[in-house]
Amino acid sequence: NDVQISNVVNAVWSIANTLRGAYRADKYRDVIIPMFVLTRLEAALLPTKDEVVALYQLNPNTPEKVLENKSDYKYYNTSPFTLENLQNDPNAIEENFIAYLDGYSHRVKDIIENLKFKEQVHTLAKSGRLFTVIKKFSQIDLSPSSVDSMVMGYMFEDIIRRFSENEEAGSHYTPREVIALMVNLLLIEADEELFVDKKELKILDMAAGTGGMLATAKSYIRQLDTGATVRLFGQEVLDETFGIGRADMLIRQEDSDYFVKADTLKDPDPFPDTKMSFVIANPPFGEAWGGKDAGDGVEKAVRKEHKKGKDGRFPAGLPATGDMQLLFTQHAVAKMQKGVGRAAIITNGSPLFSGNTTSGESQIRRYLLENDLVEAIIGLPSQLFYNTDIAIYAFILSKGK
């Protein structure tokens, strides 16, 4: 319902205006996104809130699983405070709000920590904005009975988009049209065996950002009404985007434990025993994996993995240290399920054209072709990604041609 989505998003956007003077415009997201997440998470818990609090007060050592079963979600809050009753004591609102945040179970605390939201609570209180922000969010109805998880996902995506428009192109937000195209390309030639009723499909985004690609992929498969079970796997290295992505998983009632904070190139594979039906990703463009511009320990980890040869994730070779895109491509190939796995990877022109005939890039391209992994390479129209008009391509890879 476009009207419903627009009304809620505009209401949230208007709350950002109350931060004027206390925050620069590019920092509004540090408050608005966490508060939007908390408003939804609380709304889902409210029907069972009193029972959970009573059970916890009766025995603070009640096992987490028992409290989750009582809340009907994979998270809960043992604090008696809500966004509404926090307003009953304006003089103690900062102290009580912190107690409210501390009442959440570990999955939500992890999100709050990665979003660094407690720092914002102190800033809001000091500037006299905390009461107003809590009051305005408490008036927005995000209960699951009013807003289902799919609509909520669209709202969340729209809010992230509005607050990400000053980011570097593609760093946080891949346009929905591009994601939809990639998912369609993955599904259109997929092995029919993948969609046998009750089949389990696993989808990975190893540069997941806020999780939009994963959510879109699942919604498309659900529209096909195949009866297949879809499990989403994501990994993201940046604190804030990881926090938002994990929150989105909780909001959509996905298993958020499979959305992990990990550096795809530096850290060991967080899902070593799991091969994927589909891999979909928009890895960083032109970021260094080696040399002085690379993150600490990344180059050492990549070279160590490369030395494993065919038993590692980078068997084809190493590209120039200034661009990590072809490393992500090799990671995708390593994770694709034998015989049926497919991948859609967004790149700029570098993986196609950089390097000479003996370069690492050329050897990786040779590996992809000689192993018959390339189904298509599609040039996309320019200006699909805001803030840039560079050429963008979609690599469609398959182990089931």
HELIX and SHEET records of a PDB file:
HELIX    1   1 ASP A    2  ALA A   16  1                                  15    
HELIX    2   2 ASN A   17  LEU A   19  5                                   3    
HELIX    3   3 ALA A   25  LYS A   27  5                                   3    
HELIX    4   4 ARG A   29  LEU A   45  1                                  17    
HELIX    5   5 LEU A   46  THR A   48  5                                   3    
HELIX    6   6 LYS A   49  LEU A   58  1                                  10    
HELIX    7   7 GLU A   64  SER A   71  1                                   8    
HELIX    8   8 ASN A   85  ASN A   88  5                                   4    
HELIX    9   9 PRO A   90  ALA A   92  5                                   3    
HELIX   10  10 ILE A   93  ASP A  102  1                                  10    
HELIX   11  11 HIS A  106  ASN A  114  1                                   9    
HELIX   12  12 PHE A  117  LYS A  126  1                                  10    
HELIX   13  13 LEU A  130  SER A  138  1                                   9    
HELIX   14  14 SER A  149  PHE A  163  1                                  15    
HELIX   15  15 ARG A  176  ILE A  188  1                                  13    
HELIX   16  16 GLU A  192  PHE A  195  5                                   4    
HELIX   17  17 GLY A  212  GLN A  223  1                                  12    
HELIX   18  18 ASP A  239  ILE A  251  1                                  13    
HELIX   19  19 SER A  256  TYR A  258  5                                   3    
HELIX   20  20 VAL A  298  HIS A  306  1                                   9    
HELIX   21  21 GLY A  309  ASP A  311  5                                   3    
HELIX   22  22 GLN A  325  LYS A  335  1                                  11    
HELIX   23  23 SER A  350  PHE A  353  1                                   4    
HELIX   24  24 GLY A  360  GLU A  370  1                                  11    
SHEET    1   A 7 PHE A 259  LYS A 261  0                                        
SHEET    2   A 7 THR A 229  GLU A 236  1                                        
SHEET    3   A 7 GLU A 200  ASP A 205  1                                        
SHEET    4   A 7 PHE A 278  ALA A 281  1                                        
SHEET    5   A 7 ARG A 342  THR A 347  1                                        
SHEET    6   A 7 ILE A 392  SER A 398 -1                                        
SHEET    7   A 7 VAL A 374  LEU A 380 -1                                        
END                                                                             
